């Protein structure tokens, strides 16, 4: 973009012109640069070339290159081979060395110009770690991304032009033509004058973002923007002989900058329309922009808010804090984040959240802060309500009888503990605020820290049931037993922040259980009376909470149970009635109560008393149902046993009474038929014997019932005395034989012993065993009663029959209350099923034992054993 006269010619000799051009090119190169003519002779080299190859002056370089047979022979061979084929050399590596030293390996780039004919060679040393993708600076004209040309003479004739320059001017034929002829459209744009000034002054000209209009290949003018340098080219006499032009098209950059400026203007308009307050400060922290929403909210004027005037709208109690924190954030280039009360135009103060961030330009220079103010008054009100709610909860927990504590964070810091929990720990209120490790060091080595960390990590509630805990109370490590829960607490984002611990001291109950291990039935009865299954149901009937009792009963996991409804576990025969009654309660809010059977994890249905009570809100709407299912299976079974017992009593008492009545009526009828008091022929003796037998039977039934009542009330009194067991057996068998003369009852005395016991009760046991042997041996009348020794200082009595025998299944239950073996003929084998139960209880109260050996169809052996009297006296 230079100007020259249309008829100007380069009057310098061709060789001088070539040398000047070579000098200009070489001097502009950053690397070692060498210019040769077509015969590979030296024309020019830059100082970097002389320094790299240690030439003291250009004369030595010329001598080495033109006349020597030395270090550049390999280079010349490379140039001659490639350039003769009209090919450029790109990044070819060669070693250059003399007889005295090696200069190393170099990357060589070379190209050939036609007019004038020049060979341009650049050298760049190859380092071991050099990246193979280094840019090639050497091929100035053909490969440079910029537009380049060389202008000669005062008319600025195009002598050399690279490809990018040709592209910009539309591939016009400009070589050898002055600028004014080649690019006439530059007239009036100032470029001719700029070139003249550089040529005449010898001073370079740098243009930044200079607009230019050039004719394109479609004959239309196109607007562009250029950054360019006009660099004067000097000859050996320091006179300007031409200009080297280096230009970069920055049209896109300028247009982008203008678009950015427009975008910033648009952004300000958008910011004013944003439904939030936006502010911007300078690097000094002073306000230089507030959008329209600030003025609409506060009612302040533009003049008032300058600098720190905006603080006048901040509540007086918050103003100093906000100013201090804002200046700190601005000075230290930190994020600003503060909530405070801001006065609106009605004079009302509302809570706002002001957040800002430091702003830096592209060079990383701090330019100030930019931020936003949003109204959080509603959120603050909610926070206040939440705080009040937490205070109420804290008050409730602190006053609760149940020991309760709240631990926060993974370190389990005691945020709260009521008096019940502090007393349970054996500590005082000073433990609040410390970690659980610090407050209760005695828990180390116990599982509770690991359990707490597990709940904190998984969110799964842990139920501890009768777990032993060692606590240091009154300077003494004491073991207690507790039912407790560890329940994870979550914030509004669902993140766990703490654990709620509730505990009940069940030490006394556990110790009582340990004392009652010998009585499994009593333990089960106590457990069955506990309402262990609890759940909550919402107003629509959806299950929203259930306790561990349900999971233990059904055997399901928490996830599986959540997919079920309670009616899924109800017995089919009760489901329809349950659903109908439950739906009615859901509609009306009336209490629900019904006995139903639930299916347990063993596939068996167990009776439960199911109750539900609705909790209403202030408007009378159902908020939630609290439901409890108490297992009553044993109560139901007891009711069934009582029902069966009453039937049995009715049957057993009715039989002898009916029999007595029959014989009495028979005798009365016979007496009426006999005249004159004749009694002969009337079966008085037989009838009275039968009546007597039935009276004995009735008396025995009544006696057994009375004994049963005494045992259940623990009022069975033993009148103990020292007597001969052998004599008791002999007397008892004689009495039984008198009324059962058809049976052969034989006594075998293998041992003589005395015992200290209730004689009548031991006799009662013997009578029960012998009469049972008679009853269940209808086909074999031989019964043996054997007195023998049983272990050290013990005597045993065995009743042996050859009757029906008892199978193994019934042997396990034979001594239970009301248990009777099922026979085909109930009338033949009547009884309450309490005789053996009483015998067993009498033996227990004498610290004796009763046992059974039997085989179905082969008879039975019932044996009871007691301490001998001498052993008893020694123990006393």
C-alpha positions in Angstrom: 0.0 0.0 0.0 2.6 2.4 -1.2 2.9 4.7 -4.0 5.3 5.2 -6.9 5.4 7.0 -10.1 3.8 5.1 -13.1 7.0 5.4 -15.2 9.6 5.1 -12.5 12.2 2.4 -13.0 14.8 1.1 -10.6 17.9 2.9 -11.7 20.2 1.1 -9.4 22.4 -1.6 -11.0 20.6 -4.9 -10.8 23.3 -6.4 -8.6 23.0 -3.6 -6.0 19.3 -3.9 -6.0 19.5 -7.6 -5.4 22.0 -7.1 -2.6 19.8 -4.4 -0.9 16.8 -6.8 -1.0 18.9 -9.6 0.4 20.1 -7.3 3.2 16.6 -6.2 4.0 15.3 -9.8 4.1 18.2 -11.1 6.2 18.1 -8.3 8.7 14.4 -8.9 9.3 14.9 -12.5 10.2 15.2 -13.7 13.9 17.2 -16.8 13.2 20.6 -17.4 11.5 19.9 -16.3 7.9 21.8 -16.7 4.6 21.0 -15.3 1.1 22.7 -17.0 -1.9 22.5 -16.3 -5.6 21.5 -18.9 -8.2 25.1 -20.2 -8.3 25.0 -20.8 -4.5 27.4 -17.9 -3.9 27.2 -15.6 -0.9 25.1 -12.5 -1.2 24.2 -11.6 2.3 23.9 -13.0 5.9 22.7 -11.6 9.2 24.6 -11.2 12.4 23.0 -14.3 13.9 24.5 -16.4 11.1 28.0 -15.0 11.6 27.7 -15.6 15.4 26.3 -19.1 15.1 29.1 -20.3 12.8 31.8 -18.2 14.5 32.8 -15.9 11.5 34.6 -12.8 12.7 33.4 -10.9 9.7 31.5 -11.3 6.4 34.8 -11.7 4.4 35.5 -15.0 6.2 31.9 -16.2 5.6 32.2 -15.3 1.9 35.5 -17.2 1.7 34.1 -20.3 3.4 30.9 -20.4 1.3 32.2 -19.3 -2.2 35.7 -20.8 -2.2 36.1 -23.3 0.5 35.6 -27.0 0.4 34.4 -27.0 4.0 31.6 -27.0 6.4 28.7 -26.0 4.0 29.4 -28.7 1.3 26.5 -30.8 2.6 24.2 -27.8 2.6 25.1 -26.9 -1.0 24.5 -30.5 -2.1 21.1 -30.4 -0.4 20.2 -27.0 -2.0 21.4 -28.1 -5.5 19.4 -31.3 -5.4 16.1 -29.9 -4.1 16.0 -26.4 -5.7 16.9 -27.8 -9.1 13.6 -29.7 -8.9 11.8 -26.4 -8.0 11.0 -27.7 -4.5 11.4 -25.8 -1.3 13.3 -27.3 1.6 11.4 -27.6 4.8 12.8 -28.5 8.2 15.6 -30.7 6.8 18.1 -31.6 9.4 21.8 -31.6 8.6 25.0 -31.6 10.7 27.5 -28.8 10.2 31.0 -29.3 11.4 34.6 -28.3 10.6 37.8 -30.3 11.1 38.2 -28.6 14.5 34.6 -28.7 15.9 31.0 -29.6 15.4 28.4 -26.8 15.3 25.6 -29.3 15.9 22.5 -30.3 14.0 20.3 -27.6 12.3 16.9 -27.5 10.8 17.3 -25.9 7.3 14.5 -24.2 5.5 15.2 -22.8 2.0 13.2 -21.3 -0.9 14.1 -19.7 -4.3 12.8 -16.4 -5.7 12.7 -15.7 -9.4 13.1 -12.0 -9.9 15.7 -11.4 -8.7 17.0 -14.9 -8.4 17.7 -15.4 -4.7 18.1 -18.5 -2.5 16.9 -17.8 1.1 18.2 -20.1 3.7 17.4 -20.1 7.5 19.1 -22.2 10.2 17.6 -23.2 13.6 19.5 -25.3 16.0 18.0 -28.6 16.9 17.8 -29.3 20.7 17.1 -32.7 22.1 13.7 -31.7 23.5 12.7 -29.6 20.5 9.1 -30.1 19.4 8.8 -31.4 15.8 6.0 -28.8 15.3 8.1 -25.6 15.5 6.8 -22.9 13.3 8.8 -22.1 10.1 9.7 -18.5 10.1 12.2 -18.7 7.2 9.9 -18.9 4.2 8.9 -15.3 4.7 6.9 -14.8 1.7 5.3 -18.1 0.9 4.3 -19.3 4.3 3.9 -16.3 6.6 0.2 -15.8 7.8 0.6 -12.1 7.3 0.5 -10.0 4.1 4.0 -9.1 3.0 5.6 -7.2 0.1 8.8 -5.3 -0.8 8.4 -1.9 -2.5 11.3 -0.2 -4.4 12.1 3.4 -5.1 10.2 6.6 -4.3 7.3 5.4 -6.6 6.9 2.3 -4.4 7.1 -0.3 -7.1 6.0 -3.8 -6.1 9.1 -5.9 -6.2 8.1 -8.9 -4.1 4.6 -10.0 -2.9 3.5 -13.1 -0.9 0.4 -15.2 -1.4 -1.6 -13.6 1.3 -1.1 -10.2 -0.1 -2.2 -11.4 -3.5 -5.4 -12.8 -1.9 -6.2 -9.5 -0.3 -5.9 -7.4 -3.5 -7.9 -10.0 -5.5 -5.0 -11.7 -7.3 -4.3 -8.6 -9.5 -1.1 -8.4 -11.5 0.7 -5.9 -9.4 4.4 -7.0 -9.6 6.6 -4.3 -11.2 3.9 -1.7 -10.9 3.8 1.4 -8.6 1.2 1.4 -5.8 -0.8 4.2 -7.4 -1.2 2.3 -10.6 -1.7 -1.2 -9.1 -4.1 -0.1 -6.3 -5.9 3.1 -7.5 -8.8 2.7 -5.0 -6.4 3.7 -2.2 -6.6 7.3 -3.5 -8.0 9.5 -0.7 -7.5 6.9 2.1 -4.0 8.3 3.2 -1.9 5.3 2.3 0.1 7.0 -0.5 1.0 9.8 1.9 2.1 7.3 4.7 4.4 5.5 2.3 5.9 8.8 1.1 6.5 9.8 4.7 8.4 6.6 5.5 10.5 6.7 2.4 11.4 10.4 2.9 12.0 10.2 6.7 13.5 6.8 7.0 11.3 6.2 10.0 9.0 3.2 10.2 5.2 3.7 10.5 3.0 1.5 12.5 -0.8 1.5 11.8 -3.3 0.0 14.2 -6.9 -0.8 13.2 -6.6 1.3 10.1 -9.7 1.0 7.8 -9.1 0.3 4.1 -11.3 -0.1 1.1 -10.0 -2.5 -1.6 -11.4 -3.6 -4.9 -12.2 -7.4 -4.8 -12.1 -9.8 -7.7 -15.8 -9.2 -8.2 -15.1 -5.4 -8.7 -16.8 -4.5 -5.5 -15.3 -2.5 -2.7 -14.8 -4.3 0.6 -14.1 -2.6 3.9 -11.3 -4.1 6.0 -9.2 -3.2 9.0 -5.4 -3.6 9.1 -2.6 -3.6 11.6 0.6 -2.9 9.5 4.2 -1.8 9.6 6.0 0.2 6.9 9.7 -0.6 7.5 12.3 1.3 5.4 15.0 -0.7 3.6 18.4 0.9 3.6 21.3 0.3 1.3 24.9 0.1 2.4 25.1 3.9 2.4 22.2 4.1 4.9 19.9 5.5 2.3 16.3 4.4 1.9 15.9 2.3 -1.2 12.6 0.7 -0.5 10.0 -0.3 2.1 9.2 -3.7 3.6 5.4 -4.0 4.2 4.0 -6.3 6.9 0.2 -6.3 7.4 -2.4 -8.3 9.3 -6.1 -8.3 8.5 -7.8 -7.7 11.8 -11.3 -7.0 10.3 -12.9 -9.8 12.4 -11.2 -8.5 15.6 -12.4 -4.9 15.0 -15.9 -6.0 14.1 -16.0 -8.3 17.2 -14.8 -5.4 19.3 -17.6 -3.2 17.9 -20.1 -6.0 18.5 -18.8 -6.3 22.1 -19.3 -2.6 22.7 -22.8 -2.9 21.3 -23.3 -6.0 23.4 -22.3 -4.1 26.5 -24.8 -1.4 25.8 -27.4 -4.0 25.2 -26.4 -5.7 28.4 -26.9 -2.5 30.4 -30.4 -2.2 29.0 -31.0 -5.9 29.9 -29.6 -5.4 33.4 -32.0 -2.6 33.9 -34.9 -4.9 33.0 -33.7 -7.8 35.3 -36.1 -8.3 38.2 -33.1 -8.0 40.7 -30.8 -5.3 41.8 -27.4 -5.3 40.0 -24.4 -3.2 41.1 -20.9 -2.6 39.8 -18.0 -0.9 41.6 -14.6 0.3 40.4 -11.2 -0.9 41.6 -11.4 1.7 44.4 -14.6 0.1 45.8 -16.8 3.1 45.0 -20.1 2.5 43.3 -20.2 3.4 39.6 -23.3 1.6 38.5 -26.7 0.6 40.0 -29.5 -0.7 37.7 -33.0 0.8 37.7 -34.3 -1.8 40.2 -32.2 -0.2 43.0 -33.9 3.1 42.6 -37.3 1.5 42.2 -36.8 -0.4 45.4 -35.2 2.2 47.7 -36.5 5.4 46.2 -33.0 6.9 46.3 -31.9 9.3 43.6 -28.8 8.8 41.3 -27.0 11.6 43.1 -27.5 10.1 46.6 -26.1 6.6 45.7 -22.6 7.8 44.5 -19.6 6.4 46.2 -21.0 4.9 49.5 -24.2 6.8 49.5 -26.2 3.6 48.9 -25.4 2.6 52.5 -27.9 5.2 53.7 -30.7 2.8 52.7 -29.2 0.0 55.0 -30.7 -0.4 58.5 -28.6 1.6 61.0 -27.9 -1.6 63.0 -26.5 -3.4 60.0 -24.8 -0.4 58.3 -21.3 -0.5 59.9 -21.0 -4.2 59.5 -22.0 -4.1 55.8 -19.6 -1.3 55.1 -16.7 -3.0 56.9 -17.3 -6.3 55.1 -17.8 -4.7 51.7 -14.5 -2.7 52.0 -12.7 -5.8 53.1 -14.0 -7.9 50.2 -13.1 -5.1 47.7 -9.6 -4.4 49.1 -8.7 -8.1 49.4 -10.5 -9.0 46.2 -12.7 -11.6 47.9 -16.3 -12.7 47.4 -18.8 -10.5 49.3 -21.7 -12.2 50.9 -23.9 -10.5 53.5 -27.5 -10.4 54.5 -28.9 -7.2 55.9 -32.1 -5.1 56.2 -32.7 -2.6 53.3 -35.2 0.2 53.5 -37.7 0.3 50.6 -39.4 3.4 49.3 -42.3 2.9 51.7 -39.9 3.1 54.6 -40.2 -0.6 55.4 -37.0 -2.6 56.1 -36.8 -5.9 54.3 -34.1 -8.6 54.5 -31.9 -8.9 51.4 -28.9 -11.0 50.4 -26.1 -9.1 48.8 -23.5 -11.1 46.9 -20.6 -9.9 44.8 -17.5 -11.2 43.1 -14.2 -9.5 42.1 -14.0 -8.7 38.4 -10.8 -9.0 36.3 -10.1 -8.0 32.7 -8.4 -10.2 30.1 -5.0 -9.3 31.3 -5.9 -10.3 34.9 -6.1 -6.7 36.2 -8.6 -6.1 39.0 -11.4 -3.8 37.8 -13.8 -3.9 40.8 -16.8 -5.9 42.0 -20.0 -6.9 40.4 -22.9 -8.2 42.4 -26.6 -8.8 42.9 -29.1 -8.0 45.7 -32.1 -10.2 46.1 -35.0 -10.0 48.5 -34.9 -12.8 51.1 -37.4 -11.4 53.5 -39.7 -14.4 53.2 -36.9 -16.8 53.7 -35.8 -14.9 56.8 -39.3 -15.1 58.2 -39.2 -18.9 57.5 -35.8 -19.1 59.3 -37.3 -17.3 62.3 -40.2 -19.7 62.4 -37.9 -22.7 62.0 -35.7 -21.3 64.8 -38.8 -20.9 67.0 -39.9 -24.4 66.1 -36.4 -25.8 67.0 -36.6 -23.9 70.3 -40.0 -25.5 71.0 -38.6 -28.9 70.0 -35.5 -28.3 72.2 -37.8 -27.4 75.1 -39.9 -30.5 74.5 -36.9 -32.8 74.4 -35.3 -31.2 77.4 -38.4 -31.7 79.4 -39.0 -35.2 78.2 -38.8 -38.2 80.6 -37.1 -40.3 77.9 -33.4 -39.8 77.7 -32.6 -37.8 74.5 -29.5 -36.4 72.9 -28.6 -34.8 69.6 -25.1 -35.3 68.1 -23.9 -33.2 65.1 -21.2 -33.8 62.5 -19.0 -36.8 62.0 -17.2 -36.1 65.2 -20.5 -36.6 67.1 -20.5 -33.3 69.0 -23.1 -33.2 71.7 -25.4 -30.4 70.6 -28.1 -31.2 73.1 -28.8 -33.6 75.9 -31.7 -33.4 78.3 -31.4 -34.1 82.1 -32.6 -37.7 81.7 -29.8 -38.4 79.3 -27.1 -36.6 81.3 -28.2 -38.5 84.4 -28.2 -41.7 82.5 -24.5 -41.0 81.5 -23.7 -40.2 85.1 -22.3 -36.8 84.0 -23.3 -33.1 84.3 -24.3 -30.4 81.8 -20.6 -29.5 81.1 -20.5 -32.4 78.5 -22.8 -30.5 76.2 -20.7 -29.0 73.4 -18.0 -31.7 73.7 -17.7 -34.7 71.4 -19.0 -38.1 72.5 -15.4 -39.3 72.6 -14.5 -36.6 75.1 -17.6 -36.8 77.2 -17.7 -40.6 77.5 -14.2 -42.0 77.1 -15.4 -45.3 78.6 -17.2 -46.0 75.3 -13.9 -46.8 73.6 -13.8 -50.4 72.7 -17.5 -50.7 72.8 -19.5 -50.8 69.5 -21.4 -47.5 69.8 -19.0 -45.2 68.0 -18.9 -47.5 65.0 -22.7 -47.8 65.1 -23.1 -44.0 65.1 -20.7 -43.6 62.1 -22.6 -46.3 60.2 -25.9 -44.5 60.7 -24.3 -41.2 59.8 -22.9 -42.7 56.6 -26.0 -44.7 55.5 -28.9 -42.9 57.0 -30.3 -46.2 58.2 -31.9 -46.1 61.7 -30.3 -48.4 64.3 -32.5 -50.0 67.0 -30.7 -51.2 70.0 -32.6 -53.7 72.1 -31.4 -54.5 75.6 -27.8 -53.7 74.6 -25.3 -53.7 77.5 -23.4 -50.4 78.0 -20.5 -49.8 80.4 -20.7 -46.3 81.8 -18.5 -44.6 84.4 -21.0 -43.6 87.1 -19.8 -42.4 90.6 -16.2 -43.2 89.6 -17.2 -46.8 89.0 -17.6 -48.6 85.7 -21.2 -49.9 85.8 -23.0 -52.0 83.2 -26.6 -51.1 82.3 -29.0 -52.4 79.6 -30.8 -50.0 77.2 -33.4 -49.9 74.5 -32.2 -47.1 72.2 -32.4 -45.7 68.7 -29.8 -43.9 66.5 -31.8 -41.9 63.9 -30.2 -39.8 61.2 -31.3 -36.2 60.9 -31.3 -34.5 57.5 -31.4 -30.8 56.4 -33.7 -29.4 53.7 -31.3 -30.7 51.0 -31.6 -34.2 52.3 -28.0 -34.2 53.7 -27.3 -35.9 57.0 -26.1 -33.4 59.6 -26.6 -35.2 62.9 -28.1 -38.2 64.8 -30.9 -38.2 67.4 -30.3 -40.7 70.2 -33.2 -41.8 72.4 -32.7 -44.3 75.2 -34.7 -46.2 77.8 -33.0 -47.8 80.8 -34.2 -51.4 80.8 -31.6 -52.7 83.2 -34.1 -53.9 85.8 -36.2 -55.6 83.1 -33.2 -57.4 81.7 -32.1 -58.5 85.1 -35.6 -59.7 85.8 -35.5 -61.7 82.6 -32.3 -63.3 83.5 -33.9 -64.4 86.8 -36.9 -65.8 85.0 -35.0 -67.8 82.4 -36.2 -71.0 84.0 -39.8 -70.0 83.3 -40.0 -69.6 79.5 -43.8 -69.4 79.5 -43.8 -66.4 81.9 -41.2 -64.7 79.8 -43.3 -65.2 76.6 -46.4 -64.0 78.4 -44.7 -60.8 79.4 -43.3 -60.2 75.9 -46.7 -60.8 74.3 -48.3 -58.1 76.4 -45.9 -55.5 74.9 -47.4 -53.5 71.9 -44.5 -54.0 69.6 -45.9 -53.1 66.2 -46.5 -49.4 65.4 -47.1 -47.5 62.2 -48.3 -44.1 60.9 -50.8 -43.8 58.0 -51.7 -40.5 56.2 -55.2 -39.2 55.6 -55.5 -41.1 52.3 -54.6 -44.4 53.9 -51.0 -44.6 52.7 -48.4 -46.2 55.0 -45.8 -43.6 55.7 -43.9 -45.0 58.8 -43.5 -48.3 60.5 -41.3 -49.5 63.3 -38.8 -52.3 63.6 -41.4 -54.6 65.2 -43.2 -55.0 61.8 -39.9 -55.9 60.1 -39.1 -58.5 62.8 -42.6 -60.0 62.6 -42.8 -60.2 58.8 -39.2 -61.0 58.2 -39.1 -58.4 55.4 -36.5 -55.7 54.7 -37.5 -52.0 55.1 -37.5 -51.6 51.3 -39.7 -54.7 50.7 -42.1 -53.7 53.5 -42.6 -50.2 52.0 -44.1 -51.9 48.9 -46.8 -53.6 51.0 -50.1 -52.6 52.6 -51.2 -53.9 56.0 -54.1 -55.7 54.4 -51.6 -57.8 52.5 -50.7 -59.6 55.7 -54.3 -60.1 57.0 -56.0 -63.5 56.9 -58.4 -63.8 53.9 -61.4 -64.5 56.1 -61.0 -61.1 57.9 -59.7 -59.0 55.0 -63.1 -57.8 53.6 -64.5 -56.9 57.0 -61.2 -55.1 57.9 -61.2 -53.0 54.7 -64.8 -52.1 55.1 -64.4 -50.9 58.7 -61.1 -49.2 57.9 -62.5 -47.3 55.0 -65.3 -46.1 57.2 -62.8 -44.8 59.8 -60.8 -43.1 57.1 -64.0 -41.2 56.0 -65.3 -40.3 59.4 -62.1 -40.1 61.5 -63.6 -42.4 64.2 -61.3 -44.7 66.1 -60.7 -48.1 64.6 -60.4 -51.3 66.6 -60.5 -54.9 65.3 -59.1 -58.3 66.0 -57.3 -59.7 63.0 -54.7 -62.3 62.1 -51.5 -61.2 60.6 -49.1 -63.4 58.6 -45.7 -63.7 60.2 -42.3 -64.6 58.7 -42.9 -68.3 59.3 -46.0 -68.3 57.2 -48.3 -68.5 60.2 -51.2 -66.2 61.1 -51.1 -64.7 64.6 -54.0 -62.9 66.3 -53.5 -59.1 66.9 -55.6 -56.4 68.4 -55.4 -53.7 65.7 -56.1 -50.1 66.9 -55.9 -46.8 65.1 -56.6 -43.2 66.3 -56.6 -40.1 64.1 -54.7 -36.9 64.8 -56.5 -33.8 63.5 -55.2 -30.4 62.6 -56.6 -27.0 63.7 -59.2 -27.2 61.0 -60.5 -30.6 62.0 -58.9 -32.4 59.1 -57.2 -35.7 59.5 -53.5 -35.2 59.6 -52.2 -38.7 60.4 -53.3 -42.0 61.9 -51.4 -43.6 64.7 -51.8 -47.3 64.5 -50.8 -50.1 66.9 -51.0 -53.8 66.5 -50.7 -55.8 69.7 -50.2 -59.6 69.4 -53.0 -61.4 71.4 -52.3 -64.9 70.1 -51.8 -66.3 73.6 -54.8 -64.6 74.9 -56.8 -66.1 72.1 -55.3 -69.5 72.8 -56.1 -69.1 76.5 -59.7 -68.2 75.7 -59.8 -71.4 73.6 -58.4 -73.5 76.4 -60.9 -72.0 78.9 -63.7 -72.8 76.5 -62.4 -76.3 76.0 -61.9 -76.6 79.8 -65.5 -75.6 80.5 -66.7 -78.1 78.0 -64.5 -80.7 79.6 -65.6 -79.9 83.2 -69.2 -79.9 82.1 -68.7 -83.3 80.5 -66.7 -84.8 83.3 -69.0 -83.6 86.1 -72.1 -84.5 84.2 -71.0 -88.2 83.8 -70.8 -89.2 87.5 -73.8 -87.1 88.5 -75.9 -88.6 85.7 -74.7 -92.1 86.8 -75.6 -91.5 90.5 -79.0 -90.1 89.5 -79.7 -93.2 87.4 -78.9 -95.6 90.1 -81.0 -93.6 92.7 -84.0 -93.5 90.3 -83.5 -97.3 89.6 -83.6 -98.1 93.4 -86.6 -95.8 93.9 -88.6 -97.5 91.1 -87.7 -101.0 92.5 -88.8 -100.0 96.0 -92.1 -98.7 94.8 -92.8 -102.0 93.1 -92.0 -104.1 96.2 -94.8 -104.5 98.7 -94.6 -104.9 102.5 -91.1 -103.6 102.5 -89.7 -106.6 100.9 -86.1 -105.8 99.8 -85.0 -109.1 98.6 -84.3 -109.1 94.9 -83.3 -105.4 94.8 -79.6 -105.0 93.8 -78.9 -102.6 96.7 -75.3 -103.6 97.3 -74.3 -103.4 93.6 -76.1 -100.1 93.0 -74.6 -98.5 96.2 -71.2 -99.7 95.1 -71.6 -98.0 91.7 -72.9 -94.8 93.4 -69.9 -94.9 95.7 -67.5 -95.3 92.8 -69.1 -92.3 91.0 -68.9 -90.2 94.3 -65.2 -91.1 94.6 -64.7 -90.1 91.0 -66.6 -86.8 91.5 -64.6 -86.1 94.7 -61.3 -86.7 92.9 -62.3 -84.4 90.0 -63.2 -81.6 92.5 -60.0 -82.2 94.5 -57.9 -81.9 91.3 -59.6 -78.7 90.4 -59.0 -77.3 93.9 -55.3 -78.3 93.7 -55.0 -76.7 90.3 -56.4 -73.5 91.6 -54.0 -73.6 94.6 -51.0 -74.2 92.4 -51.9 -71.3 90.0 -52.3 -69.0 92.9 -49.1 -70.4 94.5 -51.1 -71.4 97.6 -50.5 -75.1 97.7 -49.3 -75.7 101.3 -47.0 -78.7 102.0 -47.3 -80.4 105.4 -43.9 -82.1 105.4 -42.9 -85.0 107.8 -40.4 -87.8 108.0 -41.9 -91.1 106.9 -41.1 -94.4 105.1 -41.7 -94.3 101.4 -42.0 -98.1 101.5 -44.9 -98.0 104.0 -46.7 -95.3 101.9 -46.4 -97.4 98.8 -47.7 -100.5 100.5 -50.7 -98.7 102.1 -51.6 -96.9 98.9 -51.5 -100.0 96.7 -53.7 -101.9 99.2 -56.3 -99.2 99.0 -56.3 -99.2 95.2 -56.4 -103.0 95.0 -59.4 -103.0 97.2 -61.5 -101.1 94.6 -59.7 -102.7 91.6 -59.5 -106.3 92.6 -59.4 -107.5 89.0 -55.9 -106.0 88.6 -52.7 -107.7 89.8 -50.6 -104.8 91.4 -47.2 -106.1 92.6 -44.7 -104.2 94.7 -40.9 -104.7 94.3 -38.9 -103.2 97.2 -35.2 -103.0 96.0 -34.4 -100.3 98.5 -35.7 -99.1 101.9 -35.8 -95.3 102.5 -37.4 -92.5 104.4 -38.2 -89.1 103.0 -39.0 -85.7 104.3 -42.2 -84.6 102.4 -45.9 -84.1 102.4 -47.2 -87.7 102.9 -50.6 -87.0 101.4 -49.3 -85.2 98.3 -46.7 -88.0 97.6 -49.6 -90.5 98.0 -51.7 -88.4 95.6 -48.9 -88.6 93.0 -48.6 -92.4 93.4 -52.4 -92.8 93.2 -52.5 -90.8 90.0 -49.8 -92.8 88.4 -51.3 -96.2 89.4 -54.9 -95.3 88.4 -53.5 -94.1 85.0 -51.8 -97.4 84.6 -55.1 -99.2 85.4 -57.0 -96.9 83.0 -54.7 -97.3 80.1 -54.1 -101.1 80.5 -57.5 -102.6 79.7 -56.1 -105.7 78.1 -53.2 -106.5 80.6 -54.0 -106.4 84.3 -50.4 -106.8 85.5 -49.0 -103.6 87.1 -45.7 -103.4 88.9 -44.6 -100.7 91.5 -40.9 -100.7 92.1 -39.0 -98.9 94.9 -35.3 -98.5 94.1 -32.3 -96.3 94.6 -31.7 -93.4 92.1 -28.3 -91.9 92.3 -26.6 -90.7 95.5 -29.0 -90.3 98.5 -32.1 -90.4 96.3 -35.0 -92.9 96.2 -37.3 -93.5 93.2 -40.7 -95.1 92.7 -41.5 -96.5 89.2 -45.0 -97.5 88.1 -44.7 -100.0 85.2 -47.6 -101.2 83.0 -47.9 -103.1 79.8 -50.7 -101.0 78.4 -51.3 -98.8 75.4 -48.1 -96.8 75.7 -47.5 -93.2 74.6 -45.8 -92.0 71.4 -42.8 -89.6 71.5 -44.8 -86.6 70.3 -47.3 -86.8 73.2 -44.5 -87.6 75.7 -43.3 -84.0 75.2 -46.6 -82.5 76.3 -48.0 -85.1 78.7 -47.2 -83.0 81.8 -48.8 -79.8 80.5 -52.0 -78.5 82.1 -55.2 -79.7 80.4 -53.3 -81.8 78.0 -55.1 -85.0 77.0 -54.1 -87.6 74.5 -56.7 -88.0 71.8 -58.3 -91.4 71.8 -61.1 -92.8 69.6 -63.3 -93.4 72.6 -63.3 -90.3 74.8 -65.8 -91.8 77.3 -63.5 -94.7 78.0 -60.5 -92.5 78.8 -62.1 -89.5 80.5 -60.4 -86.9 82.6 -59.4 -83.2 82.8 -55.9 -83.6 81.7 -54.6 -82.1 85.0 -53.6 -85.2 87.0 -50.0 -85.5 85.6 -49.7 -81.7 85.6 -50.5 -81.8 89.4 -48.1 -84.7 89.9 -45.3 -82.8 88.2 -46.0 -79.6 90.1 -46.0 -81.5 93.4 -42.6 -83.0 92.5 -41.2 -79.6 91.6 -42.3 -78.2 95.0 -40.5 -81.2 96.7 -37.4 -80.5 94.4 -37.9 -83.9 92.9 -38.4 -85.1 89.4 -40.9 -87.1 87.5 -40.1 -88.8 84.2 -41.6 -91.1 81.5 -40.3 -94.0 79.4 -42.8 -95.4 77.0 -43.3 -97.0 73.6 -46.5 -97.0 71.7 -48.3 -100.4 72.2 -45.7 -101.7 74.7 -46.6 -99.9 77.9 -45.2 -97.1 80.0 -42.9 -96.5 83.0 -43.6 -93.4 85.1 -40.9 -92.7 87.7 -40.6 -90.0 90.4 -37.6 -89.5 92.6 -37.0 -87.6 95.9 -34.1 -86.9 98.3 -33.9 -89.3 101.1 -34.5 -87.9 104.6 -30.9 -88.2 105.8 -29.7 -86.2 102.7 -32.3 -83.6 103.5 -31.2 -83.2 107.1 -27.6 -82.9 106.1 -28.5 -80.1 103.6 -30.4 -78.3 106.4 
